[in-house]
Amino acid sequence: MPLKWSTELNRNGEVLSKPIHQKAKSVAAEFAAAADQRRSLSKEVVETLRECGFGRHFVPTIYGGENGDFTTLMAEVGSLGGSCASTGWCGSLYATCGRMASYLPVRGQEEIWGKSGPDVLISTSYRRSGQSIPTEDGWILSGQWHYLSGIEHAAWALVCFAPSEGGSRYGAVRVEDCKILDNWETLGMRGTGSHSISLDNIFVPFHRTFHKRELFSGRSRSTEGKQYQVSPIATDPVLFMAVALGSARDLMEKWAPAGLIRSTDSIFAAAYARSDAELDAAQLLLDRACLNCDQGEMSTFVMLRNARDVSLAAELVIASTERVFRLLGSHVHSQSDTTRKWRDIQTLVSHIGIRSDLNFKNFSNYLWETQRMNCAHSFSK
């Protein structure tokens, strides 16, 4: 039998057996096919995510949030990924967007959570886009922003724009002020509903914005706590990759009892052992990365190593799932749940935060430059 997936445990080694989380897995599985077809999560799934507290996970406790940690969240979204990758992804995204909104000035946080409570769902577009016109106390935004996962069910969106004075800022806009463009057409992860939005002369006050550099340097000036002192470069890809690993684990667990693995068949036996080991190795990489995140402020080396490890975990997951598909041939392609998970994994690992060509290069270049500077310093003595 496959090993128990270690992310079913939180950082204290306790099993995540809350009835609500079991319900979330069940509901996600029930509506997974519908989400794939409709290119959006069902209302039943979204309400379950809200009930589970994904939106409030990183919301400051002053607003009723959980002030949560990364390791527990990784366990939860990874478990959901085994039922439906799109559900796990949106659960992760809603949680991380709550963390992003915690970088807003206190007045901006009050507008989002003060009256509505901590379960407000927020989406984001990480890429800078659109146009901004400065005013006395804010900016007027127009244009299009892309890839806002779960935007149809969110109340707020965080969009990145470039003020005329330089740099980049994130601004919080009400979704009711946005036009959602139904343009999410992809191979996999269809249920995330990562559509674009359009803004037409929407005013965003200064107190509903924050500098992008604050977020990516992991230095919140508005909210205290370890989870607000770490860069999304080190955190978000870990959570996203946990979803892919959850889907891959589910594929493996369904492969073995289907009778397709025979102890007398050395080819299948070797393939299963190798694939299971690859997933275990990927899990270990993500576990260490999450523990680093929960320590809060980290060095540049650790941050880039986290990103490197996520990329390697992605390669291990892809290798494992590709091996299954090559060996099982037409049988596996006739199983809609299996092919959907395969499509979801392929699409998920193409996310820019997970790509190995970028993360491997950044890690190596930093390490080599650091060593070069150390050598130069030694010779100068």
N, C-alpha and C positions, 0 to 999 in steps of 0.2 A: 504493500500500500504506500502511496505517496506520503512523504513527511508532512507533518502539520505545518502550515505556513506560519512562520514566526511572527508576522505582523498581525496575527490574531491576538498578540499580547501587547500591553502598553509598556511604558518604560519601567514600570515597577514589577513587570513579569506577571501582571494580573490578566486573566482572560477577559476579553471584551465580550461579555455575554449579556449585556443589557437587552431586554426584550425589544426595545425600540430599534436597536441596531439590527437585530434579526429580522424585524419587520421591514426595515429599509432594504435589506438584501432581497427579501421575498418580493416586495413591491417593485424594486428595480428589475428583477428577473421577469416578472409578469408583464411589464410594459416595455421591455427592451426592444422587441421586434417592432412595436408600434413607434417607438422613438426613432428607430432607424428609418422607417418608412416615411414618417411625418417630418423628419429633420428637426425635431424638438422634443423635449421631455414632456411627458404627460403631466397634467395638473396634479394627479395623485402622487406622482414621484416627487414633484417639487414640494408639495405640502409635507411629505415625509422627510425630505431633506431639511425643511424648516423646523419640523418637529424634533428632529435629531440634534438640532443646534449647530448645523454647519455655518450658517450665517453669523452666529454669535461667537464662534470659537475663539477668534482673536479680538473681539470687541472689548474695550476696557470695562472693567467691572463696575465703574461708576455709572455706566449705562445699562447694567444688568448682563454684561457679557461674561464669558468664561475665562478670559485671560489665559487661553489654552496653550498647549505645547505642540511641537511638531511631531514628536514620536507617536503620540496618541492619534493625531490627525492622519498620519501616514497609515496607521493600522486600519483606521475607519475607511479611508478612501480606497485603500488596497483591497479591503474586503468587499466593498461595493463594486470595484472593478471586476471581480469575479462574476458578478451578476450582470452588470452592464457598465461598460467602460465610459459611456457618455454620462451616466449618473455619477460615477466616481469622479470624473473630471469636473463636472459642474459643482459637486460638493466641495472639492478642493478649491475651485475657483472662487466660489462664494466665500469660503473661509479666508483665502489669501486676500481677497478684495476688502474684507473687513479689516485685515491688518494694514493694507494700504491706506484705507480711509482714516486710520488712527494716526497718520502723519499729517492730517489736516489740522489747522489751528483749532483750539477748543471751541470757538464759536461755530466753525464748520461742522465739527463732530456733533455739536448740540443740535444743529439743523437736521442732521441725518438720524440720530438715535434719540434725541431728547424727548420727543413726543411719540415717535413711532415704536420705540423699543429696540432691543438688540437684534431682533430677527429679520430686520430689513435686508433684502437681498441686493447685492451690488455686483455689477459687471465692470469690465474694463477693456480698453484697447491700449496695449503697451506701446504701440508704435506712434510716433509723433506724426500728426497730420493736421489738415484744416488750416484756416486762417484766423488770426486774432487781431482785433482792433482795441487798443488800450483806451480805457476811460479813467475817470478820476479815482474810482474805487474798485476797478476790476477790468474785465475784458469782455468783448462781444465776440463770440465764436461762430464760425460758419464753416461748412465743408463736410467731408465724409471721414468716418473712422471705421476701422475694419476689425473683424475677428473678435466680437464681443460675445463670448460664450454665455449662454443662459440669459441673454438680454431680454427676451420676451417675458421672462418671469421676474425681472429685476425692477426695483423702484428707482435706483440711481445708477449712473454710469460714470466712471472715471476716465477722462480722455486726456491725452497728452498733446500739448500744443507748444508753439515757439513764440514767446512774447518778443516784441520788437527790440527790447533792451538786451536780448540774448538769453542763452540757456534754454531749458525746457521746463515746463510745469505740468502737473496733473491738475485738472479741474473737475469738480463734481457737478454733474448736471442731472436734473430729473428726467427719467425716461419718458415721462409724459410730454416733455418738450422736444423729444427726439422723433424722427421718422425712422422706423426700422425697415431696412431694405432686405427683402427675402432673397438672399443670394448665396446661402451656404450650401454649395453643391460639391461633395467630396466623395472619395473612395470609402472612407470610414469615419468614425466619430461623428456620424450624421446627427445623432440625437442631441449633441451639444447645442445645436441651433446658434452657431457662432456667426450670426449675421452682421452686416454693417449697419451703421446709423448715419443719419444726415442731420446736421444742425443748420438752422437758418436764423442768423442774428440773435443768438441766445446769450443773454448776459450772465456772466459768472463772476460773482464778487470775489475780491481778493481773499477773504477768509474761507472760501471754498476751494482754495488752490494750495499747492505746496511744490517745492522744487523737486525735480526728478533726481537731482544729485543727492538729496537727503535720503530718498528711498534706496537708491542703488549703493550708497555708501553705508547704509544701515545705521543712520543716525537720526532718529526721531527727536525733534525738539518739543513735541507736544505731549507725548505719552511715555511714561516710564515702564520699564519691564524688559527682560532679556529678549523677548520675542520681537521687540521693536528696534533692536540694535543689531540686526543682521541683514545683509543684502539679499534681495530676492534672487540674485545670481546663484546663491548658495542654497536657497530654500525651495523655491517654487518648482524647479525641475525635479527635485527629489520626490515631491508629492505627486507630480504628474506621472513620473516613471513608476511610482508605486501602483498606480492604476493599471498601467500596462502589464506589470508583473502579476497583478491579481488576475487579469484576464488570461495570461499565459499559464498560471497555476491551475486555473479552472479547466483549460484545455487538457493539461496533463492528467488531471484527476478524472476526466471523462474518457481519456484515451485508454487508460489501463483496464478499468472494469468492462470496457466494451468488448473484451475478448479478442482484441486485435494484437495484444502483446502475448506471445507464447514463450514459455520458459525454454522450449526446445529450439526456438528460432533465434539464433545468435545475433542476426542483424537487427531485429526488432529489440531484443533485450539490450544490446549495446547502445542502440539509439535512445532508448528510454532512460538508461542510466546516465548517459552523457547529458541529455536534455534536462533531466531532473537536477543534476549537479550544477549545470549552468544557471538554473533558476535559483538554487541555493546560494551560489556565489554572488549573483546579482543582489539577492536579499541582504547578504552580509555587507556589501558595498553601501546599500541604501541605509541599513541600520546605523553604520558608522557615520554616514553623512547627516542623518537626522540627529544623532547624539551631539554632533558638532553644532548643529543649528540651535539645539536647546541650551547650549552654553552661552548663547548670546553673541556678543562682540567677538569677532574672529579675525585672524590675520589674513592678508591677501593670499598667502600660500594655501591656507586651509580652505578659503573660499573657492579658489581655482581648483584645488584638489577635489572638493565636493562636486564641482561641475564636471571635472574629468571622470570621476567615479560614476556619476550618473550616465555619462556617455558610454562608458564601458559596460555598465549594467544593461543599457539599451542594446548593445551589440550581442550580449549574452542571451537576452530575451529573444531577439530576432533569430539568432542561430538556433535556439531551442525550438521555436515555433516553425521555422522553415524546415527543419529536419522532420518534424511530424508530418507536415504537408507533403513533402517529397516522398515519404514512405507510404502514406496511406492513399495517395492518388485520388481516384474519382469518388471513393467512399466518403472521404472527409468533405469533399466539395458538395456532396448531396445533403450535408447537415447544415441547415441555415444558421443555427446558433454558433456552430463552429466557424463557419466562413465569416460571419459577422465579427466575431472576436478577432479573427486573423486580419480582417480589413481594419478594424479599430486599432490593433497594435501597429500595423504598418503606418497608418496615418499619424498616430500619436507620437511615435519616435522621430517623426520628421520635424517636430517642433524645434524652433531655432534654439531654444534653451537646452536642448538635448543633443544637438548635432555634434558628432565627434570631431569633424573637421575644424570646427571653431574651438571647442573646449580643449581638445588635445593641444592645439597650437598655442592657445593662450597660456595653458599650464607650462608647457615646455619653454616658451619664450620668457616667461617670468622667471622660471627656475634658472635658465641659462644666464639671463641678464643679472640676476642676483649673484650668481657664482662669479660672473665676470667682474662685477663691482667689488666683490669680496677679494678677488685675486689682485685687482688693481690697488685696493687699499693696503693689502699685505706687502706688495712690492714697494709701495710709496713710503713705508716705514723705514 
